[in-house]
Amino acid sequence: MKKGFEEQLPKEMIMRVFENRDEILREQISPNELIYESAKNRKNLSKQPNECNFYESADNVPDPK
């Protein structure tokens, strides 16, 4: 999932890769390679970047209040 955000893919596409990961792996396709190739083909379509933060531990996630 992190790779999808790094490549600025739309959230919907990232979710589709996540939801279909078993099928992707069954076809012996690397999810990272699929994301990379998808990003190459979609670079011009997404004008607004996805904002996301990644944390090493759940303790580091800020309180949403």
LUMGU-471745 format. One record per residue (C-alpha): residue number from 1; x, z, y. Coordinates in steps of 0.25 Angstrom, whole numbers. Example, Ala and Ser with C-alpha at 12.3 -4.5 7.8 and 13.67 -1.06 7.14 Angstrom:
BEGIN
<pt k="1" c1="49" c3="31" c2="-18"/>
<pt k="2" c1="55" c3="29" c2="-4"/>
//
This chain:
BEGIN
<pt k="1" c1="0" c3="0" c2="0"/>
<pt k="2" c1="11" c3="3" c2="9"/>
<pt k="3" c1="17" c3="-11" c2="8"/>
<pt k="4" c1="4" c3="-17" c2="12"/>
<pt k="5" c1="4" c3="-9" c2="25"/>
<pt k="6" c1="18" c3="-12" c2="27"/>
<pt k="7" c1="15" c3="-27" c2="26"/>
<pt k="8" c1="3" c3="-25" c2="36"/>
<pt k="9" c1="-7" c3="-30" c2="26"/>
<pt k="10" c1="-22" c3="-28" c2="29"/>
<pt k="11" c1="-27" c3="-15" c2="23"/>
<pt k="12" c1="-37" c3="-22" c2="15"/>
<pt k="13" c1="-26" c3="-30" c2="8"/>
<pt k="14" c1="-18" c3="-18" c2="5"/>
<pt k="15" c1="-30" c3="-11" c2="-1"/>
<pt k="16" c1="-33" c3="-23" c2="-10"/>
<pt k="17" c1="-19" c3="-23" c2="-15"/>
<pt k="18" c1="-20" c3="-8" c2="-18"/>
<pt k="19" c1="-34" c3="-10" c2="-25"/>
<pt k="20" c1="-29" c3="-21" c2="-33"/>
<pt k="21" c1="-15" c3="-16" c2="-37"/>
<pt k="22" c1="-18" c3="-15" c2="-52"/>
<pt k="23" c1="-22" c3="-30" c2="-52"/>
<pt k="24" c1="-10" c3="-33" c2="-44"/>
<pt k="25" c1="0" c3="-26" c2="-53"/>
<pt k="26" c1="-7" c3="-32" c2="-65"/>
<pt k="27" c1="-4" c3="-45" c2="-60"/>
<pt k="28" c1="11" c3="-40" c2="-58"/>
<pt k="29" c1="11" c3="-42" c2="-43"/>
<pt k="30" c1="18" c3="-32" c2="-35"/>
<pt k="31" c1="9" c3="-26" c2="-25"/>
<pt k="32" c1="20" c3="-25" c2="-15"/>
<pt k="33" c1="23" c3="-40" c2="-17"/>
<pt k="34" c1="8" c3="-43" c2="-15"/>
<pt k="35" c1="7" c3="-35" c2="-2"/>
<pt k="36" c1="20" c3="-42" c2="3"/>
<pt k="37" c1="15" c3="-56" c2="0"/>
<pt k="38" c1="1" c3="-53" c2="5"/>
<pt k="39" c1="7" c3="-48" c2="18"/>
<pt k="40" c1="16" c3="-61" c2="20"/>
<pt k="41" c1="3" c3="-69" c2="19"/>
<pt k="42" c1="-5" c3="-60" c2="29"/>
<pt k="43" c1="5" c3="-56" c2="40"/>
<pt k="44" c1="-2" c3="-64" c2="50"/>
<pt k="45" c1="-16" c3="-60" c2="47"/>
<pt k="46" c1="-15" c3="-45" c2="50"/>
<pt k="47" c1="-13" c3="-42" c2="65"/>
<pt k="48" c1="-15" c3="-27" c2="65"/>
<pt k="49" c1="-5" c3="-19" c2="57"/>
<pt k="50" c1="-10" c3="-8" c2="47"/>
<pt k="51" c1="-6" c3="6" c2="52"/>
<pt k="52" c1="-2" c3="15" c2="41"/>
<pt k="53" c1="7" c3="27" c2="38"/>
<pt k="54" c1="14" c3="30" c2="25"/>
<pt k="55" c1="18" c3="45" c2="21"/>
<pt k="56" c1="27" c3="50" c2="10"/>
<pt k="57" c1="18" c3="62" c2="8"/>
<pt k="58" c1="3" c3="65" c2="10"/>
<pt k="59" c1="8" c3="77" c2="18"/>
<pt k="60" c1="13" c3="68" c2="28"/>
<pt k="61" c1="0" c3="61" c2="31"/>
<pt k="62" c1="-6" c3="65" c2="44"/>
<pt k="63" c1="-19" c3="72" c2="45"/>
<pt k="64" c1="-30" c3="62" c2="49"/>
<pt k="65" c1="-37" c3="72" c2="58"/>
//
